[in-house]
Structures are given as structure tokens and as C-alpha cells.
Amino acid sequence: ILELLNRCQGFIQPRLKTESIKVDIKVKEDREILIYTNQLVQVLLNILDEVTERFDSLFELKERLLAETNYKATHDLLTNLYNREAFIKKVKELLSDEETKFCLAFVDLDNFKYVNDTFGHKSGDEILIATSNIMKNNLKGKDLVSRFGGDEFVILIQNCDENCAVRVLNTILKKIETTFRRFDVTASIGGVVFPKEGQTYEELLKKADKKMYQAKESGKGKVII
């Protein structure tokens, strides 16, 4: 038996040593694979972070371009007021509300052509911008003002009756006269009240326009409601 054990030991020990070497090699290989895998995962995560960051930047750029495009489509770029189309759309939305009431006023600057012809279009543009600011500064947050073209503006004053309209529009008129006295620029303003004087946008604007011309013909620099 002892002889058999000795023979077996002589056979088993080299095999154990060989198997131990194989295990060491396998462990080393597994460790290297794990390290490589971790490095690869980190690289992929870095790429993912970069792609996500670029996607976010592109998304922000897209949103900004859409906002700019929408703004340019709805605003007059000189005065930053609503343009005609956007203003008409908003007025018609208000008309669908049965409880709404407002004053719609047509504003035309007097002697504006004289400014362009005498002082140049740059001075004319400065007057248009300043006029826009005067109107915005004397209106409330929900009120609307639009540059219809040239030196023509349209104002919508919400929750406003005739007395309110006379007060607000005369304040705007006086500010315009005071600001542009050296250019002899004033304004003729015609206003109507909804729903008393019309039911549609077209009807209201036509009446406001007619009253504005009455103000011009009666001496300019006036408000007619």
C-alpha cells in the first residue's frame, strides 16, 4: 500500500503543479479581460456623454431657431410690435369671448413724411421706435399694439369703455406731441368700443380708421372716439 501511495504521489504532484499553473494563467487572463471590459465601458460612457451633450445643444439650437422664426413671423422687426397678421389673429380670438370688451384705436402720425424728407429715414425710424415705446409704456400687460405699416399703428385696450379710451389715448397723444415737438410730429387717433360699435374685426377697424381721418381733417393732433 505504501509503495502504491508513493507511486500515486509521484504521479499526482506534477499534475497538481500543472493544474495550478493553468489556474494562475486563467485568473490572470480573466483579470485582464475584466480590466479591458471596464476600460471599454468607460470609453462608451464617455462617448454617450458627448453624444448626449451634442444632442442637447442641437435641441436647444433648434428650439431657439424656431422661437426666432416664430417671432419674425409675428412681429415688426423695427419696432418689435405685433405685425398686422398676428394682431388680427389675436383680435379675432378675443372676439370669440362673449364677455370681452375693448377699445380698438387707429393711430396715424401727422407730418411724418416731412421728417423722412427733411431729416432722413434714420430719424424717421427713430421716431417710429420711440412712438412704439410710448404706446407700450402707457398700456397694460394684456393690451395689444401693432405697427400696421409705415407710420400707422393699431391699439387694442382691454376692459376699456369710452371714458377709459379717451383717457388712455389722450395720454399717448400728449406724450407723442411732447417727445417730437422739434419735428412738429403729432398723431391723429380714431377709436371705437366693442361690442357697442361693431361685432367683427373688419367693421371695428373700418370705423376706427374713419374716425382717425376725421381727426386729421379737423386739424390733426386729436383723439376722436
ABEGO torsion letter per residue (X at the ends): XAAAAAAAAAAAAAAAAAAAAAAAAAAAAAAAAAAAAAAAAAAAAAAAAAAAAAAAAAAAAAAAAAAAAAAAAABBAAAGBBBAAAAAAAAAAAAABAABBBBBBBBBBBGAAAAAAAAEAAAAAAAAAAAAAAAAAABBAABBBBBAEEABBBBBBBGBBAAAAAAAAAAAAAAAAAAAAAAGBBBBBBBBBOAAAEABAAAAAAAAAAAAAAAAAAGEGBBBX
